[in-house]
Amino acid sequence: MSLATIYSRARVGVSSPLVTVETHISNGLPSLNIVGLPEAAVREAKDRVRSAIINSHFEFPTRRVTINLAPADLPKEGGRYDLAIAISVLVASGQLGELNLRDTEFIGELALSGDIRGIPGLLPSAIACHHANRQLILPEENQQEAALVEGNAVFAKHLTQVTAHLLKQTALPACVSKPAEPLPLDHKDMRDVKGQYQARRALEVAAAGGHNLLFVGPAGTGKTMLASRLPSIMPAMTEAEALAVASVQSVAGRKMGLDWHWSERPFRSPHHSCSAAALVGGGSIPKPGEASLAHCGVLFLDELPEFDRKVLEVLREPLENGEVHISRARGQVTFPARFQLVAAMNASNEAYSGGQDYYQSSASQKYLKKLSAPFLDRIDLHVEVPPLPSNVLVNADEEGECSASVRERVERAVARQRGRQGLQNSQLSGRQLENICALSQEDKEFMQQALEKLKLSARAYHRVLKVALTLADLNDSPVTRAHLMESLSYRKMEKTLSMAVSS
């Protein structure tokens, strides 16, 4: 046989389109050409493949070898095609006999010795291969990721092991996942937080409804401590959510078990000096940013006004749509980015002076002006975190409620939401919200007065209703006037913040 067709997978964002590796061996001067829009790393595969084949005790054809990576208009990058190219050369040259490989895909980078090295972003390929009902042969380094998918995936260390498997001499081992490691002993718990009852309540509401949250207060009042404990009370991820998170982490090149753990919600806290590309992703070969790495988890922005205003503005799209769209000259990539934003900020860059005047002073107004009104409008809960009284701070015997008990209430509220509408309240559309959260005529008049007094936008109004619905779900009851009033209390900083950013 002088023509062979082998299947592999490309990497485009968190998707993995099929790539057909076609190898033709013809008469002519010895050469090897790779076509199909290959990047530099793919063009260099010919040298890696040649050495790997020779060092695996096979012969490299001394004829004209042409390799086509189809589709031709899809850019190919990285060393993920090495194994597929090597197998196609061996099949086309007749060294493996007549093989039917229509139900098999190959992914892996080859060393010169024939060893198979791991690649980044394998999990989306394993998912796509499983949906195509094919067997995937992959590097041993990536077998933990592939084991997350219930597919027919096997792994190998060396090229000779793959050929022995194809010739039915020795079967390759299947990918098996290891048991999840327990959380570290220093796992953050809500019982560590003293006082700050309103802030604790806001965290519970945010976890139950998937709402965004802003903590405002002077330095040293526990804003960062509160934010870091949000993942401990969030509901457990569904299998689909966990796979989506794992796919993003895999594409970003992070190692499972080291940089991230299966079923654990991510918590990302970028420094305020990060760029827009670092926050939402980018690059000539687009990679996910902090917003996507926080998918189904928490994105914590400490010292919010210290971030560049243009950098914060790029978050407006993912906050609304749960996705990041990156456009480059050679194509477009979409990364998931449905995260919960938790931000913390001082009301001023000066020392805390106490009282409401502190938040309305000229220094505070100037500091808050760094933020835009449309960005703040997308945050559901604005919560003041005041300094703790000395007696609460000194009394070390008093402990707050632990994360486990708070999480039980959150899980019940989330189960009610998923049973009613299939998603959390923060993701409801306007029409869904109107149907679920139907207000009485008296409550409508009350909300109209609140809108006029607080000068809330239409978006803010809907977010108030979503928070009220979450409060009702926590109480397992319909929405009442008390829920609306508590929801509005989480917007009491609205006027102060709006005056600052609009002045």
C-alpha positions as CSV (number, residue, x, y, z in Angstrom):
1,M,0.0,0.0,0.0
2,S,1.4,3.4,-1.0
3,L,-1.4,5.5,0.4
4,A,-2.6,5.5,4.1
5,T,-5.3,7.5,5.9
6,I,-5.0,8.0,9.7
7,Y,-7.1,10.2,12.0
8,S,-6.0,12.7,14.6
9,R,-7.4,15.8,16.3
10,A,-6.6,19.5,16.2
11,R,-7.0,22.0,19.0
12,V,-9.2,25.1,18.4
13,G,-10.2,26.8,21.6
14,V,-11.9,24.1,23.7
15,S,-13.1,22.2,20.6
16,S,-11.1,19.5,18.8
17,P,-12.0,19.1,15.0
18,L,-11.0,16.0,13.2
19,V,-7.7,16.0,11.2
20,T,-7.1,13.4,8.5
21,V,-3.5,12.5,8.0
22,E,-3.0,11.3,4.4
23,T,0.4,9.8,3.4
24,H,1.4,9.0,-0.1
25,I,4.7,7.3,-1.0
26,S,5.7,7.6,-4.7
27,N,8.8,7.1,-6.8
28,G,11.3,10.0,-6.9
29,L,14.2,11.4,-5.0
30,P,14.0,10.7,-1.3
31,S,12.0,13.6,0.4
32,L,9.3,14.2,3.0
33,N,6.9,17.1,2.5
34,I,4.1,18.1,4.9
35,V,1.2,20.2,3.5
36,G,-2.1,21.4,4.9
37,L,-1.3,24.7,6.6
38,P,1.3,23.4,9.1
39,E,3.0,25.7,11.7
40,A,6.8,25.5,12.3
41,A,6.4,22.8,15.0
42,V,4.4,20.6,12.6
43,R,6.9,21.1,9.7
44,E,9.7,20.0,12.0
45,A,7.7,16.8,12.7
46,K,9.4,15.2,9.6
47,D,12.8,15.1,11.5
48,R,11.2,13.8,14.7
49,V,9.2,11.1,12.9
50,R,12.2,10.0,10.8
51,S,14.4,9.4,13.8
52,A,11.6,7.9,15.9
53,I,10.8,5.3,13.1
54,I,14.5,4.4,12.7
55,N,15.1,4.1,16.4
56,S,12.1,1.9,16.7
57,H,13.7,-0.6,14.4
58,F,11.6,0.2,11.3
59,E,12.8,1.5,8.0
60,F,12.0,5.0,6.8
61,P,11.1,4.9,3.1
62,T,13.8,6.2,0.7
63,R,11.2,7.5,-1.7
64,R,9.1,10.6,-2.1
65,V,6.8,10.9,0.9
66,T,3.9,13.5,0.8
67,I,1.8,14.0,3.9
68,N,-1.4,16.0,3.8
69,L,-3.1,17.3,6.9
70,A,-6.8,17.9,6.0
71,P,-8.7,20.1,6.1
72,A,-6.2,22.3,4.4
73,D,-7.7,25.6,5.6
74,L,-7.3,24.7,9.3
75,P,-4.1,25.8,10.9
76,K,-2.1,23.0,12.5
77,E,0.2,23.7,15.4
78,G,2.3,21.7,18.0
79,G,3.7,18.2,18.0
80,R,0.3,16.5,18.6
81,Y,0.3,15.0,15.0
82,D,3.7,13.2,15.3
83,L,2.3,9.8,16.3
84,A,-0.4,9.9,13.6
85,I,2.2,10.8,11.0
86,A,4.6,8.1,12.0
87,I,1.8,5.4,11.9
88,S,0.6,6.7,8.5
89,V,4.2,6.4,7.1
90,L,4.5,2.8,8.4
91,V,1.1,1.8,7.0
92,A,1.8,3.4,3.6
93,S,5.2,1.7,3.3
94,G,3.6,-1.7,4.1
95,Q,5.6,-2.3,7.3
96,L,2.4,-2.9,9.3
97,G,0.6,-4.9,6.7
98,E,-3.1,-4.3,5.8
99,L,-4.7,-2.5,8.7
100,N,-8.2,-1.1,9.1
101,L,-7.7,2.0,11.3
102,R,-11.0,3.8,10.5
103,D,-12.1,3.4,14.1
104,T,-8.8,4.6,15.7
105,E,-7.3,8.0,16.3
106,F,-3.7,8.9,17.3
107,I,-2.4,11.9,19.3
108,G,1.0,12.4,20.8
109,E,4.4,14.0,20.3
110,L,7.4,11.8,19.4
111,A,10.9,12.0,20.8
112,L,13.8,11.0,18.6
113,S,14.0,7.7,20.5
114,G,10.4,6.8,19.7
115,D,9.1,7.7,23.2
116,I,5.7,9.3,23.2
117,R,5.4,12.6,25.0
118,G,2.4,14.3,26.4
119,I,0.6,17.2,24.8
120,P,-1.5,20.1,26.2
121,G,-5.2,20.3,25.6
122,L,-5.9,16.6,25.2
123,L,-9.2,16.4,27.0
124,P,-11.3,18.1,24.3
125,S,-9.8,15.6,21.8
126,A,-10.7,12.7,24.1
127,I,-14.3,14.0,24.4
128,A,-14.6,14.5,20.6
129,C,-13.2,11.0,19.9
130,H,-15.6,9.4,22.3
131,H,-18.5,11.2,20.6
132,A,-17.2,9.8,17.2
133,N,-17.1,6.3,18.8
134,R,-13.5,5.7,18.0
135,Q,-10.6,4.4,20.0
136,L,-8.0,7.0,21.0
137,I,-4.3,6.1,21.4
138,L,-2.5,8.7,23.5
139,P,0.6,9.4,25.6
140,E,0.9,7.9,29.1
141,E,1.3,11.4,30.5
142,N,-2.2,12.3,29.4
143,Q,-4.0,9.2,30.5
144,Q,-5.4,10.8,33.6
145,E,-7.2,13.4,31.6
146,A,-8.5,10.9,29.1
147,A,-9.8,8.8,31.9
148,L,-12.3,11.5,32.8
149,V,-14.2,10.6,29.7
150,E,-16.1,7.3,29.5
151,G,-14.4,6.3,26.2
152,N,-12.3,3.5,24.7
153,A,-8.9,5.3,25.2
154,V,-5.6,3.5,25.7
155,F,-2.1,4.9,26.3
156,A,1.4,4.0,25.3
157,K,5.0,5.0,26.2
158,H,6.8,4.1,23.0
159,L,6.0,3.9,19.3
160,T,6.8,0.1,19.3
161,Q,4.0,-0.4,21.9
162,V,1.6,1.2,19.5
163,T,2.6,-0.9,16.6
164,A,2.4,-4.1,18.7
165,H,-1.1,-3.1,19.7
166,L,-2.1,-2.5,16.1
167,L,-0.7,-5.9,15.1
168,K,-2.6,-7.5,18.0
169,Q,0.6,-8.7,19.6
170,T,0.3,-6.8,22.9
171,A,-2.8,-4.8,24.0
172,L,-2.3,-1.3,25.3
173,P,-3.6,-0.6,28.8
174,A,-6.8,1.4,29.1
175,C,-6.9,4.8,30.8
176,V,-8.0,4.6,34.4
177,S,-8.5,7.6,36.7
178,K,-7.0,7.7,40.1
179,P,-9.2,8.4,43.2
180,A,-9.6,12.1,43.9
181,E,-7.2,13.4,46.4
182,P,-8.6,14.9,49.7
183,L,-8.7,18.6,50.2
184,P,-5.6,20.0,52.0
185,L,-5.7,20.4,55.7
186,D,-5.6,24.2,55.5
187,H,-8.9,24.3,53.5
188,K,-10.6,27.6,54.0
189,D,-13.7,27.6,56.1
190,M,-16.4,30.2,56.9
191,R,-16.0,29.6,60.6
192,D,-12.7,31.5,60.4
193,V,-14.6,34.7,59.7
194,K,-15.5,36.7,62.8
195,G,-18.5,39.0,62.7
196,Q,-19.4,40.6,59.4
197,Y,-22.9,39.0,59.4
198,Q,-24.2,40.9,56.4
199,A,-21.1,40.1,54.3
200,R,-21.5,36.4,55.3
201,R,-25.2,36.5,54.4
202,A,-24.3,38.1,51.0
203,L,-21.8,35.3,50.3
204,E,-24.5,32.7,51.0
205,V,-26.9,34.5,48.6
206,A,-24.2,34.8,46.0
207,A,-23.4,31.1,46.2
208,A,-27.0,30.1,46.0
209,G,-28.0,32.2,43.0
210,G,-24.6,32.5,41.2
211,H,-24.6,36.3,41.7
212,N,-21.7,38.7,41.3
213,L,-20.6,40.4,44.5
214,L,-18.7,43.6,45.5
215,F,-17.2,44.2,48.9
216,V,-16.6,47.8,49.8
217,G,-14.8,48.8,53.0
218,P,-11.5,50.1,54.5
219,A,-8.4,47.9,54.6
220,G,-8.1,45.1,57.0
221,T,-11.8,44.3,57.5
222,G,-11.7,40.8,56.0
223,K,-12.8,41.3,52.4
224,T,-10.2,39.0,50.9
225,M,-10.8,36.4,53.6
226,L,-14.5,36.4,52.8
227,A,-14.0,36.1,49.1
228,S,-11.5,33.2,49.4
229,R,-14.2,31.2,51.3
230,L,-16.9,31.5,48.7
231,P,-15.8,28.2,46.9
232,S,-16.3,26.3,50.2
233,I,-20.0,27.0,50.2
234,M,-20.8,26.8,46.5
235,P,-22.8,23.8,45.2
236,A,-21.0,20.8,43.8
237,M,-20.5,20.9,40.1
238,T,-22.4,18.7,37.7
239,E,-20.5,16.2,35.6
240,A,-21.0,18.5,32.5
241,E,-19.6,21.5,34.4
242,A,-16.7,19.5,35.7
243,L,-15.8,18.4,32.2
244,A,-16.1,21.9,30.9
245,V,-13.7,23.2,33.6
246,A,-11.3,20.3,33.0
247,S,-11.3,21.1,29.2
248,V,-10.3,24.7,29.8
249,Q,-7.6,23.7,32.3
250,S,-6.3,21.2,29.8
251,V,-6.2,23.6,26.9
252,A,-4.3,26.1,29.1
253,G,-1.6,23.4,29.6
254,R,-2.2,23.0,33.4
255,K,-1.5,19.6,34.9
256,M,-4.3,17.6,36.5
257,G,-3.6,16.8,40.1
258,L,-1.0,19.5,40.4
259,D,-2.5,22.8,39.0
260,W,-6.1,21.7,39.3
261,H,-8.2,18.9,40.8
262,W,-11.2,17.2,39.3
263,S,-14.6,18.4,40.6
264,E,-13.0,21.3,42.5
265,R,-14.3,24.7,41.6
266,P,-11.5,27.1,40.4
267,F,-10.6,30.2,42.3
268,R,-8.6,32.8,40.3
269,S,-7.1,36.0,41.8
270,P,-5.1,37.9,39.1
271,H,-2.9,40.8,40.2
272,H,-4.3,44.3,39.4
273,S,-1.4,44.9,36.9
274,C,-2.6,42.2,34.5
275,S,-3.4,43.1,30.9
276,A,-6.7,42.6,29.0
277,A,-5.3,39.6,27.2
278,A,-4.3,38.0,30.5
279,L,-7.7,38.6,31.8
280,V,-9.9,37.3,28.9
281,G,-7.3,35.4,26.8
282,G,-5.5,36.1,23.6
283,G,-2.2,35.7,21.8
284,S,-1.4,34.8,18.2
285,I,-2.5,31.2,19.1
286,P,-5.3,32.2,21.5
287,K,-5.2,30.7,25.0
288,P,-7.7,31.1,27.7
289,G,-7.3,33.9,30.2
290,E,-8.2,34.3,33.9
291,A,-11.9,34.7,33.1
292,S,-12.0,31.3,31.3
293,L,-9.8,29.6,33.9
294,A,-12.4,30.7,36.5
295,H,-15.2,29.0,34.5
296,C,-17.8,27.6,36.9
297,G,-15.8,29.1,39.7
298,V,-14.8,32.4,41.2
299,L,-12.8,35.3,39.7
300,F,-11.6,37.5,42.5
301,L,-10.5,41.0,41.7
302,D,-8.9,42.6,44.8
303,E,-8.2,46.3,44.9
304,L,-10.7,46.8,42.0
305,P,-10.1,50.5,41.2
306,E,-6.4,49.7,40.8
307,F,-7.1,47.7,37.7
308,D,-6.8,49.6,34.4
309,R,-10.3,50.8,33.4
310,K,-9.9,49.4,29.9
311,V,-9.0,46.0,31.3
312,L,-12.1,45.9,33.5
313,E,-14.3,46.8,30.5
314,V,-13.4,43.7,28.6
315,L,-15.2,41.7,31.3
316,R,-18.6,43.2,30.4
317,E,-19.2,40.7,27.6
318,P,-18.4,37.5,29.6
319,L,-20.4,38.8,32.6
320,E,-23.4,39.0,30.4
321,N,-22.9,36.0,28.0
322,G,-20.7,33.6,29.9
323,E,-18.3,33.4,26.9
324,V,-15.2,35.1,25.5
325,H,-14.9,35.5,21.8
326,I,-11.4,36.2,20.5
327,S,-10.9,37.2,16.9
328,R,-7.6,36.9,15.0
329,A,-6.6,37.2,11.4
330,R,-6.6,33.4,10.9
331,G,-9.9,32.7,12.7
332,Q,-12.1,33.0,15.7
333,V,-12.0,31.1,19.0
334,T,-14.6,31.0,21.8
335,F,-13.8,30.1,25.4
336,P,-16.4,29.5,28.1
337,A,-16.3,32.1,30.9
338,R,-19.3,31.7,33.1
339,F,-17.8,32.7,36.5
340,Q,-18.9,34.5,39.6
341,L,-17.2,37.8,40.0
342,V,-16.2,38.8,43.5
343,A,-14.5,42.2,43.8
344,A,-13.1,44.0,46.8
345,M,-12.2,47.6,47.1
346,N,-11.5,50.4,49.5
347,A,-13.8,53.4,49.3
348,S,-10.7,55.6,49.2
349,N,-6.9,55.3,48.9
350,E,-6.6,57.3,52.1
351,A,-6.9,56.2,55.7
352,Y,-10.3,55.3,57.0
353,S,-11.9,58.2,58.8
354,G,-15.2,56.5,59.8
355,G,-18.8,57.3,59.2
356,Q,-20.8,57.7,56.0
357,D,-18.8,60.9,55.2
358,Y,-15.8,58.6,54.4
359,Y,-17.7,57.1,51.4
360,Q,-18.8,60.5,50.2
361,S,-15.6,62.5,50.7
362,S,-13.9,64.1,47.7
363,A,-11.0,61.6,48.0
364,S,-13.4,58.7,47.9
365,Q,-15.4,60.1,44.9
366,K,-12.1,60.6,43.0
367,Y,-11.0,57.1,43.8
368,L,-14.3,55.4,42.8
369,K,-14.4,57.4,39.6
370,K,-11.9,54.9,38.2
371,L,-14.7,52.5,37.7
372,S,-17.5,52.7,35.0
373,A,-21.2,52.7,35.8
374,P,-22.0,49.9,33.2
375,F,-19.4,47.7,34.8
376,L,-20.7,48.2,38.3
377,D,-24.3,47.7,37.0
378,R,-23.4,44.1,36.2
379,I,-22.6,43.3,39.9
380,D,-25.7,42.1,41.8
381,L,-24.7,42.7,45.4
382,H,-22.9,45.7,46.8
383,V,-22.0,45.1,50.4
384,E,-20.2,47.3,52.9
385,V,-17.7,45.6,55.1
386,P,-17.1,47.9,58.1
387,P,-14.3,47.6,60.7
388,L,-15.0,45.0,63.3
389,P,-15.7,46.2,66.9
390,S,-12.8,45.5,69.2
391,N,-14.8,43.1,71.4
392,V,-15.7,40.9,68.5
393,L,-12.1,40.9,67.2
394,V,-10.6,40.0,70.6
395,N,-13.1,37.4,71.5
396,A,-11.3,34.4,70.0
397,D,-13.8,31.8,71.5
398,E,-16.6,32.9,69.3
399,E,-16.7,31.0,66.0
400,G,-19.0,31.6,63.0
401,E,-21.1,29.0,61.2
402,C,-19.0,26.5,59.3
403,S,-19.0,26.2,55.6
404,A,-20.6,22.7,55.6
405,S,-23.8,23.9,57.2
406,V,-24.0,27.0,54.9
407,R,-23.4,24.7,51.9
408,E,-26.3,22.5,52.9
409,R,-28.7,25.5,52.6
410,V,-27.1,26.5,49.3
411,E,-27.4,23.0,47.9
412,R,-31.1,22.9,48.7
413,A,-31.7,26.3,47.1
414,V,-29.8,25.4,44.0
415,A,-31.7,22.1,43.7
416,R,-34.9,24.0,43.8
417,Q,-33.7,26.4,41.0
418,R,-32.5,23.5,38.8
419,G,-35.8,21.7,39.3
420,R,-37.8,24.8,38.4
421,Q,-35.9,26.2,35.5
422,G,-32.8,24.1,34.9
423,L,-30.2,26.7,35.8
424,Q,-29.3,29.2,38.6
425,N,-31.2,32.4,39.0
426,S,-28.4,34.6,37.8
427,Q,-28.7,33.0,34.3
428,L,-32.4,33.7,33.9
429,S,-33.5,35.7,30.9
430,G,-35.9,38.7,31.3
431,R,-38.9,36.7,30.1
432,Q,-38.1,33.7,32.3
433,L,-37.7,36.1,35.3
434,E,-41.1,37.7,34.7
435,N,-42.8,34.4,34.5
436,I,-41.2,32.9,37.7
437,C,-41.0,36.1,39.8
438,A,-44.5,37.5,39.3
439,L,-45.1,40.4,41.7
440,S,-48.4,41.6,43.1
441,Q,-49.6,45.1,42.3
442,E,-48.6,46.4,45.7
443,D,-45.0,45.0,45.2
444,K,-44.9,46.5,41.8
445,E,-45.7,49.9,43.1
446,F,-43.1,49.4,45.9
447,M,-40.4,48.5,43.3
448,Q,-41.3,51.5,41.2
449,Q,-40.7,53.8,44.1
450,A,-37.4,52.1,44.8
451,L,-36.3,52.4,41.2
452,E,-37.0,56.1,41.2
453,K,-35.3,56.7,44.5
454,L,-32.2,54.6,43.9
455,K,-32.1,55.5,40.2
456,L,-31.6,51.9,39.1
457,S,-31.3,50.9,35.5
458,A,-33.4,48.2,33.8
459,R,-30.5,45.8,34.2
460,A,-30.1,46.6,37.9
461,Y,-33.9,46.1,38.4
462,H,-33.8,42.6,36.9
463,R,-30.8,41.8,39.1
464,V,-32.7,43.0,42.2
465,L,-35.5,40.6,41.2
466,K,-33.0,37.7,40.7
467,V,-31.5,38.3,44.1
468,A,-35.0,38.4,45.7
469,L,-35.8,35.1,44.0
470,T,-32.6,33.6,45.4
471,L,-33.6,34.8,48.9
472,A,-37.0,33.2,48.5
473,D,-35.4,29.9,47.4
474,L,-33.2,29.9,50.5
475,N,-36.4,30.2,52.5
476,D,-38.2,27.7,50.3
477,S,-41.1,30.2,49.8
478,P,-42.5,32.6,47.1
479,V,-41.0,36.1,46.7
480,T,-42.4,38.4,49.4
481,R,-42.0,42.1,50.2
482,A,-39.3,41.1,52.8
483,H,-37.2,39.5,50.1
484,L,-37.5,42.5,47.9
485,M,-36.4,44.8,50.7
486,E,-33.4,42.7,51.6
487,S,-32.4,42.5,47.9
488,L,-32.6,46.3,47.7
489,S,-30.5,46.6,50.8
490,Y,-27.6,45.0,48.9
491,R,-27.8,48.0,46.5
492,K,-27.5,50.7,49.2
493,M,-24.1,51.6,47.9
494,E,-25.6,52.1,44.4
495,K,-26.2,55.9,44.8
496,T,-22.7,56.5,46.3
497,L,-21.0,54.5,43.6
498,S,-23.1,55.9,40.8
499,M,-22.5,59.5,41.9
500,A,-18.7,58.8,41.9
501,V,-18.4,57.1,38.5
502,S,-20.8,59.5,36.7
503,S,-19.4,62.7,38.1
